[in-house]
Amino acid sequence: MRLLLLSISYAFLMTRLPCVIATRLIETNALDIVSPGNFSATHFSALFTPDNRTAAVRIIGETLITGYVTADVNLVVYGFKTDKQTINPCKIDYLKGFCPMNAGPLELTATNIRIENKTLGAIPAIAYTVPDIDAIVRIEVKSKATGEQITIVEAALSNGQTTYQAAVGWIVAVISGIGLALSAILPILREYSDSIACLGGYTFSLFGFVQSQAMIGMLAVPMPPIVQSWTQNFQWSQGVVHAEFLETICTWYLRSTGGTADELFAVLSTHMVNVLRKREEITATSPATNLAKRSNTMRSSDIVVRGLTRVAFRAQIEETNLFLNAIIVFTFVALVIMILIGVWKATQLHPRMRTTQLQWKSIAKGLLHRVYFLAFLPICIFSLWELTQRDSPAEIIIAIVAFLSIVSASTWAVTQVILTQNRALAIYRSPVSALFSDTATLNNYGFLYTHYGPQAPYFAAITLSTLFVKALFVSFAQSSPRTQSVAFLIIDAAMLITVSIIRPWVDRKSNAVNITIYTINFLHSIFVLFFSGVFDQPRMISSIMGVILFVTSAALILVLLAFVFFYSVRTVLEGRYPGKPFKPMSEVSGPSLPMRSSARLTGNHAHLDDLSTTSQGAIKQGSMRSVI
């Protein structure tokens, strides 16, 4: 437990350490043309360093504005507006080239701009330290003669501090990976126990919540910067992993199969990329004046990214490579698992493996089913999304094959669990005999139901159905963020009501933890609805909700990591000090059946076979061995 706390503390320290040791700064690299028509920009960057009281600005663009102008500058931080400052280009040395303004190409490069003490004192200290600060600077250009508004531009500000930290993603990935590996391998080496079942349940709960956070980042809804950065930490769970060789492979394959690859990162020097974020609505601009020759042909070279394209951009992956990137990642994971299983079988690393050759088929299937289950959501999302993007004919075929394969395999697994449960209920009035006593069934599908109560193995089907419906909205509704937000709210509300009524998990603690997860998911879906602008709330409300989303998500992930770490240690220690066998009916009426295959209930354990036969009322049907 100390190791876990130290690891998490280190991860979050990394989000704060730059605030202490790095140079304080405020910067922006994208200019948003709020009222286009008379101004466009192909490049914009500004950097302010308060420690030496200097700033640097570079603008390359084109303007149709002529005459003498002034500019009102407003700083908006978390919805709060600072005092407006009016700038007259004629009174500032590095802006005298714009006194007066002339239509045509526009270029400005200014460095070592001295900042006055008055301006420096107006900036609060938190602007340099709070990660993912939600701040913009708004510039309204007006006619000096008439005071009429000509154009409005905005620039999103950053202080270089962010919650998007590689350490956070790595710690969550490693601990959840250890939990998945132990819950899959230990049942092969020894019998199931309560700890193994709990470890598998909490690991899947952690992974599911992490994927839900990543899915929020995939929505096309404008979000506060802190939400964008925080959810980006968990995109690895969706197969979004950046590597240069993967980019090379994906680009080569796309072009080889008749597709056209995006080159967004190659044109960053000539194009601005605006990451869509929540902002206040701007009132309509005033009519045209003699200073602004408005033209409908004036267009900005901005590239706006949102939803899945925003995820790709922040992961430094070209949009056209996103689908194939995820497919390669999960295919690689499946191949590695099968290679390790093959090596284990060939070398006979564990004595028990020499006596379970007939179980290898079910063991391999069970491990692959785990990969299918974890990859179900991302494969559905990216495969369906690829059908809308149509990057190349070959990738469309891969998307269809991958989608049908993952849906078929997952549907087959949950169907087998339900059919086995129904058969056992019809014959023995309890699913225990077939689901919790047969080794092959446990190896194949045990991960789908051992953490659920004996009467609720079907809940895995409900979970997969929910993920599938969410994947449909993420993939097909990228052009309608409000549709996505409303759909997620309805789905999460329905799931919260369902789990609160059914309480399908094996014990009270598991039910409490998972109901909390669904409650947090529902709360976050409410926030997403607000982010979509349905209620037209002030910017400050969205900023506060973004901070609450981050805090609640981080706290819940920390708790889930603690559970996974605790049960990982406990299951390993049980190898030296065996614990009690898993009893799936420990919290329901009637006696329980230990999770042991009847083929192994011999010698000292023979009495357990008789006990289980008696407790399940199988005397009328003969020995329990006849059904296993």
C-alpha positions in Angstrom: 0.0 0.0 0.0 2.9 2.4 0.7 4.3 1.7 -2.7 0.9 2.6 -4.3 0.6 5.8 -2.3 4.2 6.8 -3.2 3.6 6.1 -6.9 0.4 8.1 -7.0 1.9 11.0 -5.0 4.8 11.0 -7.5 2.4 11.2 -10.4 0.5 14.1 -9.1 3.7 15.8 -7.9 4.8 15.7 -11.5 1.8 17.9 -12.4 2.9 20.4 -9.8 6.7 20.3 -9.9 7.0 22.3 -13.1 5.2 25.1 -11.3 8.1 25.3 -8.9 11.2 24.8 -11.0 10.2 26.0 -14.5 10.1 29.6 -15.8 6.8 31.2 -15.3 5.1 32.0 -18.5 1.8 32.7 -20.3 1.6 31.7 -24.0 -0.7 31.1 -26.9 -0.3 29.6 -30.3 -3.7 30.0 -31.9 -5.9 32.9 -32.8 -9.6 32.4 -33.1 -11.3 34.7 -35.6 -14.7 35.3 -33.9 -16.1 37.6 -36.5 -14.4 36.7 -39.8 -14.7 38.6 -43.0 -11.9 41.2 -42.8 -9.0 39.5 -41.2 -7.3 36.1 -41.5 -4.2 34.7 -39.9 -1.9 31.8 -40.9 0.3 32.0 -37.9 0.0 33.6 -34.5 2.1 33.1 -31.4 2.7 35.1 -28.2 4.8 34.5 -25.2 4.9 36.5 -21.9 7.5 35.8 -19.2 6.7 37.9 -16.1 10.1 37.2 -14.4 11.8 39.4 -16.9 8.7 41.5 -17.8 9.0 40.9 -21.5 6.7 39.5 -24.2 7.1 38.4 -27.8 4.5 38.4 -30.6 4.5 37.0 -34.1 1.5 37.4 -36.5 1.3 36.4 -40.2 -1.9 37.0 -42.1 -4.0 39.2 -44.3 -6.4 42.1 -43.6 -9.0 44.2 -45.4 -9.1 46.8 -42.6 -8.0 50.4 -43.5 -7.8 53.5 -41.5 -7.0 54.4 -37.9 -8.1 51.9 -35.3 -7.9 51.1 -31.6 -8.1 47.8 -29.8 -9.9 46.9 -26.6 -8.1 44.0 -24.8 -10.0 41.9 -22.2 -8.6 39.1 -20.2 -11.2 36.4 -19.2 -10.1 33.9 -16.5 -12.6 31.2 -15.5 -15.4 33.5 -16.7 -14.2 36.6 -14.8 -13.3 39.6 -16.9 -10.5 41.9 -15.9 -10.5 45.6 -16.6 -10.5 46.5 -20.2 -7.4 48.1 -21.7 -7.5 50.2 -24.8 -4.5 50.1 -27.2 -3.7 52.8 -29.7 -1.2 51.4 -32.3 0.0 55.0 -33.0 1.3 55.3 -29.4 3.2 51.9 -29.3 6.6 51.7 -31.0 6.3 48.1 -32.3 2.7 48.7 -33.6 3.3 52.0 -35.5 3.3 50.0 -38.7 -0.5 49.7 -38.2 -1.0 53.4 -37.9 -3.0 53.6 -40.1 -4.1 50.1 -41.1 -3.7 49.2 -44.7 -5.4 46.4 -46.6 -3.1 43.6 -47.7 -0.6 41.2 -46.2 0.0 41.5 -42.5 3.1 40.5 -40.7 4.3 41.5 -37.2 7.4 40.2 -35.4 8.1 41.8 -32.1 10.4 40.6 -29.3 11.5 41.9 -25.9 8.4 43.9 -25.5 8.5 45.6 -22.1 5.4 45.0 -19.9 4.4 47.8 -17.6 4.1 47.2 -13.8 0.4 48.1 -13.9 -0.3 45.3 -16.4 1.9 42.9 -14.6 0.2 43.5 -11.3 -3.3 42.9 -12.8 -2.4 39.3 -13.5 -3.2 37.0 -10.5 -0.5 34.6 -9.3 -2.6 31.6 -9.9 -2.5 32.3 -13.6 1.1 30.9 -13.6 0.6 27.9 -11.4 -2.9 26.4 -11.8 -2.7 23.6 -14.5 -4.8 23.9 -17.6 -5.9 27.4 -16.7 -9.2 28.4 -18.5 -8.3 31.8 -19.8 -8.6 33.7 -23.0 -7.7 37.2 -24.2 -10.2 38.9 -26.4 -9.3 41.8 -28.7 -12.0 44.0 -30.2 -10.8 46.2 -33.0 -12.8 49.4 -33.4 -12.8 52.5 -35.6 -10.9 55.3 -33.9 -13.2 57.9 -35.5 -16.6 56.4 -34.9 -16.0 53.8 -32.2 -17.8 51.1 -34.2 -16.6 47.5 -33.8 -14.8 46.1 -36.8 -13.7 42.6 -35.8 -13.1 40.4 -32.7 -10.4 37.8 -32.2 -9.6 35.6 -29.3 -6.6 33.6 -28.1 -6.6 30.8 -25.6 -3.9 31.2 -23.0 -1.7 28.5 -21.4 0.8 28.7 -18.6 2.6 25.5 -19.5 1.1 23.5 -16.5 -1.2 20.7 -17.3 -2.9 17.6 -15.8 -2.0 15.7 -19.0 1.0 13.8 -17.5 2.6 10.6 -18.8 3.3 9.4 -15.3 -0.5 9.4 -14.5 -1.3 7.2 -17.5 1.6 4.9 -16.9 0.8 4.2 -13.3 -2.8 3.5 -14.0 -1.9 1.3 -17.0 0.8 -0.7 -15.1 -1.3 -1.3 -12.0 -4.4 -2.3 -14.0 -2.3 -4.5 -16.2 -0.9 -6.3 -13.1 -4.4 -6.8 -11.8 -5.6 -8.2 -15.2 -2.5 -10.5 -15.5 -2.8 -11.9 -11.9 -6.6 -12.4 -12.2 -6.0 -14.4 -15.5 -2.9 -16.4 -14.5 -3.5 -17.3 -10.9 -6.7 -19.4 -11.5 -4.6 -21.5 -13.9 -1.9 -22.1 -11.2 -4.3 -22.8 -8.3 -8.0 -22.8 -7.4 -10.2 -19.7 -7.5 -10.4 -17.8 -4.2 -12.4 -14.9 -2.9 -9.4 -12.6 -3.5 -8.9 -13.6 -7.1 -12.6 -13.0 -7.8 -12.5 -9.6 -6.1 -9.2 -8.7 -7.9 -10.8 -9.5 -11.3 -13.9 -7.5 -10.4 -12.1 -4.4 -9.2 -9.6 -4.5 -12.1 -12.4 -4.5 -14.6 -14.2 -1.8 -12.7 -11.0 0.3 -12.8 -10.5 -0.3 -16.5 -14.1 0.4 -17.3 -14.1 3.7 -15.5 -10.8 4.7 -17.2 -12.4 3.9 -20.6 -15.4 6.0 -19.7 -13.1 8.9 -18.9 -11.3 8.5 -22.2 -14.7 8.3 -23.9 -15.6 11.7 -22.5 -12.6 13.1 -24.2 -13.7 11.6 -27.5 -17.0 13.5 -27.5 -17.2 16.5 -29.9 -18.5 18.7 -27.0 -16.5 21.8 -26.3 -14.8 21.3 -22.9 -12.7 23.2 -20.4 -9.0 22.7 -20.9 -8.6 20.7 -17.6 -11.2 18.1 -18.9 -9.4 17.8 -22.2 -6.1 17.3 -20.6 -7.2 14.9 -17.8 -9.2 12.6 -20.1 -6.2 12.5 -22.5 -4.3 10.6 -19.8 -6.4 7.6 -20.4 -6.7 7.4 -24.1 -4.2 4.5 -24.0 -7.1 2.4 -22.8 -8.7 3.0 -26.2 -5.6 2.0 -28.1 -4.5 5.6 -28.8 -0.7 5.2 -28.3 1.7 7.4 -30.1 4.9 5.9 -31.6 6.8 7.2 -34.6 7.1 3.7 -36.1 3.4 3.3 -35.8 2.8 6.6 -37.6 5.1 5.5 -40.3 3.4 2.1 -40.7 -0.1 3.6 -40.7 0.8 6.3 -43.2 2.6 3.9 -45.5 -0.4 1.5 -45.5 -2.9 4.2 -46.1 -1.1 5.5 -49.1 -0.4 2.0 -50.4 -4.1 1.2 -50.4 -5.2 4.3 -52.2 -5.8 6.7 -49.3 -4.6 10.2 -48.7 -2.8 10.8 -45.5 -3.3 14.0 -43.4 -0.2 16.1 -42.8 -1.5 18.4 -40.1 1.7 18.3 -38.1 3.7 19.2 -41.2 1.7 22.5 -41.7 1.7 23.8 -38.2 4.1 26.5 -39.2 1.6 27.9 -41.7 -1.7 26.9 -40.1 -3.2 27.5 -36.7 -4.9 24.6 -34.9 -7.7 25.6 -32.5 -8.7 23.0 -29.9 -12.4 23.5 -29.4 -13.1 24.6 -25.9 -16.0 26.1 -23.9 -16.4 29.8 -24.3 -19.1 32.6 -24.0 -21.2 33.5 -26.9 -20.1 36.7 -28.7 -22.7 39.3 -29.6 -23.1 40.2 -33.2 -20.7 42.6 -34.6 -21.7 46.1 -35.6 -22.4 47.0 -39.3 -19.5 47.5 -41.7 -17.8 50.9 -41.6 -15.7 52.7 -44.1 -12.7 51.4 -42.3 -13.5 47.7 -43.1 -14.0 46.5 -46.6 -15.8 43.2 -45.7 -15.6 40.4 -48.1 -17.2 37.0 -48.0 -14.1 35.5 -49.7 -11.9 36.3 -46.7 -11.3 33.0 -44.9 -9.1 32.0 -42.0 -6.6 29.2 -42.3 -7.6 27.9 -38.9 -8.0 24.2 -38.4 -10.5 23.4 -35.6 -10.1 20.0 -33.9 -12.7 18.4 -31.6 -13.8 15.0 -30.5 -11.9 12.2 -32.0 -9.7 14.6 -34.1 -8.9 16.5 -30.9 -7.8 13.2 -29.2 -5.6 12.4 -32.2 -4.1 15.9 -32.3 -3.2 15.9 -28.6 -1.7 12.4 -29.0 0.4 13.7 -31.9 -1.3 11.1 -34.3 -2.6 12.1 -37.7 -6.4 11.8 -37.9 -6.1 9.4 -40.8 -3.9 7.1 -38.8 -6.1 7.0 -35.7 -8.2 3.9 -36.7 -5.3 1.8 -37.8 -3.2 2.8 -34.8 -5.8 1.4 -32.4 -6.2 -1.8 -34.5 -2.5 -2.4 -34.5 -2.2 -1.8 -30.7 -4.8 -4.3 -29.7 -3.7 -6.9 -32.3 -0.1 -6.6 -30.9 -1.4 -7.2 -27.4 -3.3 -10.3 -28.5 -0.3 -11.7 -30.3 2.0 -11.1 -27.3 -0.4 -12.9 -25.0 -0.7 -15.9 -27.3 3.1 -16.1 -27.8 3.6 -16.0 -24.0 1.0 -18.8 -23.6 2.7 -20.9 -26.2 6.1 -20.4 -24.6 4.7 -21.4 -21.2 3.1 -24.5 -22.6 6.3 -25.5 -24.6 8.6 -25.0 -21.6 6.2 -26.4 -18.9 7.3 -23.7 -16.5 4.8 -24.9 -13.8 4.3 -28.5 -12.7 0.5 -28.2 -12.9 0.7 -27.4 -16.6 2.0 -30.9 -17.3 -1.3 -32.3 -16.0 -3.7 -29.9 -17.7 -2.9 -30.3 -21.4 -6.5 -30.8 -22.2 -7.3 -27.4 -20.6 -5.0 -25.4 -22.8 -7.6 -24.7 -25.4 -10.0 -23.3 -22.8 -7.2 -21.3 -21.2 -6.1 -19.7 -24.5 -9.7 -18.9 -25.3 -10.3 -17.4 -21.9 -7.2 -15.1 -22.2 -8.3 -14.0 -25.7 -11.8 -13.4 -24.5 -10.4 -11.0 -21.9 -8.6 -9.1 -24.7 -11.8 -9.0 -26.7 -13.7 -7.7 -23.8 -11.3 -4.9 -23.1 -11.0 -4.0 -26.8 -14.7 -4.2 -27.4 -15.4 -0.5 -26.9 -12.4 1.1 -28.8 -12.7 -1.3 -31.7 -16.4 -0.5 -32.0 -15.8 3.2 -31.8 -12.9 3.4 -34.3 -14.4 0.8 -36.7 -17.7 2.6 -37.0 -16.0 5.9 -37.2 -13.8 4.7 -40.0 -17.0 3.9 -42.0 -17.7 7.6 -41.9 -14.1 8.7 -42.7 -13.4 6.2 -45.5 -9.7 6.7 -45.4 -9.0 4.0 -47.9 -10.9 0.9 -49.3 -8.6 -1.5 -47.5 -9.1 0.2 -44.2 -12.9 0.1 -44.7 -12.6 -3.7 -45.1 -10.4 -3.9 -42.0 -13.0 -1.9 -40.1 -15.8 -4.1 -41.1 -13.9 -7.3 -40.3 -12.7 -6.0 -37.0 -16.1 -4.8 -36.0 -17.9 -8.0 -36.9 -15.1 -10.1 -35.2 -15.1 -8.3 -31.9 -18.9 -8.1 -31.7 -19.3 -11.8 -32.7 -16.6 -13.0 -30.2 -18.0 -10.9 -27.3 -21.6 -11.8 -28.1 -20.7 -15.5 -28.2 -19.0 -15.3 -24.8 -21.9 -13.6 -23.0 -24.4 -15.8 -24.8 -22.6 -19.0 -23.6 -22.7 -17.7 -20.0 -26.4 -17.0 -20.2 -27.2 -20.3 -21.9 -25.2 -22.2 -19.3 -26.9 -20.3 -16.5 -30.4 -21.1 -17.9 -29.6 -24.8 -18.3 -28.3 -25.0 -14.8 -31.4 -23.2 -13.4 -33.7 -25.4 -15.3 -32.1 -28.7 -14.1 -30.7 -27.8 -10.6 -32.5 -24.5 -9.8 -29.0 -22.9 -9.4 -26.3 -21.7 -11.8 -23.6 -22.8 -9.4 -23.2 -26.3 -10.6 -22.4 -25.3 -14.2 -20.8 -21.9 -13.9 -18.7 -22.2 -10.7 -17.7 -25.9 -10.7 -16.6 -26.6 -14.3 -13.0 -25.8 -14.9 -13.4 -25.3 -18.7 -16.3 -22.9 -18.2 -14.3 -20.9 -15.6 -11.2 -20.8 -17.9 -13.3 -19.7 -20.9 -15.8 -17.2 -19.4 -15.2 -16.9 -15.7 -13.9 -13.4 -15.9 -17.4 -12.3 -17.2 -19.3 -13.5 -14.1 -17.2 -14.5 -11.1 -17.4 -11.0 -9.7 -21.2 -11.0 -10.0 -23.6 -12.7 -7.8 -24.8 -16.3 -8.8 -28.1 -14.9 -10.0 -26.6 -12.1 -12.1 -24.0 -13.6 -14.6 -26.1 -12.0 -17.3 -25.0 -8.5 -16.3 -22.0 -8.7 -18.6 -24.4 -8.7 -21.5 -26.0 -5.5 -20.2 -22.5 -3.9 -19.8 -21.5 -4.8 -23.4 -24.9 -3.5 -24.7 -24.4 -0.2 -23.0 -20.8 0.2 -24.3 -22.1 -0.7 -27.8 -24.8 2.0 -27.7 -22.3 4.6 -26.5 -19.9 3.6 -29.2 -22.6 4.3 -31.8 -23.1 7.9 -30.5 -19.3 8.6 -30.2 -18.7 7.4 -33.8 -21.7 8.6 -35.7 -22.6 11.8 -33.9 -19.3 13.7 -34.1 -21.1 16.4 -36.0 -23.8 16.8 -33.3 -22.2 17.3 -29.8 -25.5 18.0 -28.2 -26.9 14.7 -29.4 -23.9 13.0 -27.9 -24.3 14.7 -24.5 -28.1 14.0 -24.2 -27.5 10.4 -25.2 -24.8 9.9 -22.6 -27.0 11.4 -19.9 -29.9 9.1 -20.7 -27.6 6.0 -20.9 -25.8 6.8 -17.7 -29.0 7.6 -15.8 -30.5 4.3 -17.0 -27.4 2.3 -15.9 -27.3 4.0 -12.5 -31.0 3.1 -11.9 -30.4 -0.5 -13.1 -27.4 -1.2 -10.9 -29.0 0.4 -7.9 -32.0 -1.9 -8.2 -30.3 -5.1 -9.3 -27.0 -4.8 -7.3 -25.5 -7.6 -9.4 -22.0 -7.8 -7.8 -21.0 -10.5 -5.4 -20.9 -8.6 -2.1 -22.0 -5.4 -0.5 -18.6 -3.7 -0.8 -18.4 -4.4 -4.5 -21.9 -3.2 -5.0 -21.1 0.0 -3.1 -17.9 0.7 -5.1 -19.5 0.0 -8.5 -22.7 2.0 -7.7 -20.4 4.9 -6.8 -18.7 4.5 -10.2 -22.0 4.7 -12.1 -23.0 7.7 -9.9 -19.8 9.5 -10.9 -20.4 8.6 -14.5 -23.9 10.1 -14.3 -22.6 13.2 -12.7 -20.0 13.6 -15.4 -22.6 13.2 -18.1 -24.5 16.1 -16.5 -21.4 18.2 -16.8 -20.9 17.2 -20.4 -24.5 18.3 -21.1 -23.7 21.7 -19.6 -20.4 21.8 -21.7 -22.4 21.3 -24.9 -24.1 24.7 -24.3 -27.7 23.4 -24.0 -28.3 25.7 -21.0 -26.2 28.7 -22.3 -24.7 29.0 -18.8 -21.9 31.5 -18.0 -18.3 30.4 -18.7 -17.5 30.3 -15.0 -20.1 27.5 -14.4 -18.4 25.3 -17.0 -15.0 26.0 -15.6 -16.1 25.0 -12.1 -17.7 21.9 -13.4 -14.5 21.0 -15.2 -12.5 21.2 -12.0 -15.1 19.1 -10.1 -15.0 16.5 -12.9 -11.2 16.3 -12.5 -11.3 16.1 -8.7 -14.0 13.4 -8.6 -12.4 11.4 -11.3 -8.9 11.5 -9.7 -10.3 10.6 -6.3 -12.2 7.6 -7.6 -9.3 6.3 -9.7 -7.1 6.6 -6.6 -9.6 4.5 -4.6 -9.9 1.9 -7.4 -6.1 1.7 -7.7 -5.8 1.1 -4.0 -8.3 -1.8 -4.2 -6.5 -3.4 -7.2 -3.1 -3.0 -5.5 -4.4 -4.5 -2.2 -6.0 -7.5 -3.8 -3.0 -8.1 -6.1 -0.8 -8.4 -3.0 -3.4 -10.5 -1.2 -3.7 -13.0 -4.1 0.1 -13.4 -4.4 0.4 -14.0 -0.7 -2.3 -16.6 -0.8 0.1 -18.7 -2.8 2.1 -19.2 0.4 -0.8 -19.1 2.8 -3.8 -20.5 0.9 -7.0 -18.6 1.6 -10.6 -19.9 1.6 -12.0 -21.0 -1.7 -14.3 -18.7 -3.5 -17.9 -19.0 -2.4 -20.2 -17.3 -5.0 -23.3 -17.7 -2.8 -21.9 -16.3 0.3 -24.4 -13.5 0.5 -27.5 -15.3 -0.7 -29.7 -17.7 1.1 -28.7 -21.3 1.2 -25.4 -23.0 1.4 -22.6 -22.3 -1.1 -20.5 -24.4 -3.3 -16.7 -24.0 -3.3 -15.3 -23.3 -6.7 -13.6 -26.6 -7.3 -13.9 -28.9 -10.3 -15.4 -32.2 -9.4 -12.7 -34.0 -11.2 -10.2 -32.7 -8.5 -12.4 -33.3 -5.5 -10.7 -36.4 -4.4 -8.9 -37.6 -1.3 -9.2 -35.1 1.6 -11.7 -33.0 -0.4 -14.1 -35.8 -1.3 -16.5 -34.8 1.4 -16.9 -31.4 -0.3 -18.3 -33.2 -3.3 -20.9 -34.9 -1.2 -21.7 -31.7 0.6 -22.2 -29.7 -2.7 -24.4 -32.5 -4.1 -26.6 -32.5 -1.1 -26.8 -28.7 -0.8 -27.9 -28.3 -4.4 -30.6 -30.9 -4.2 -28.9 -33.0 -6.8 -29.6 -36.2 -5.0 -32.7 -36.7 -7.1 -30.6 -36.4 -10.2 -27.7 -38.5 -9.1 -24.1 -37.5 -8.4 -22.9 -34.0 -9.2 -20.1 -35.7 -11.2 -22.7 -36.7 -13.8 -23.3 -33.1 -14.8 -19.7 -31.8 -14.8 
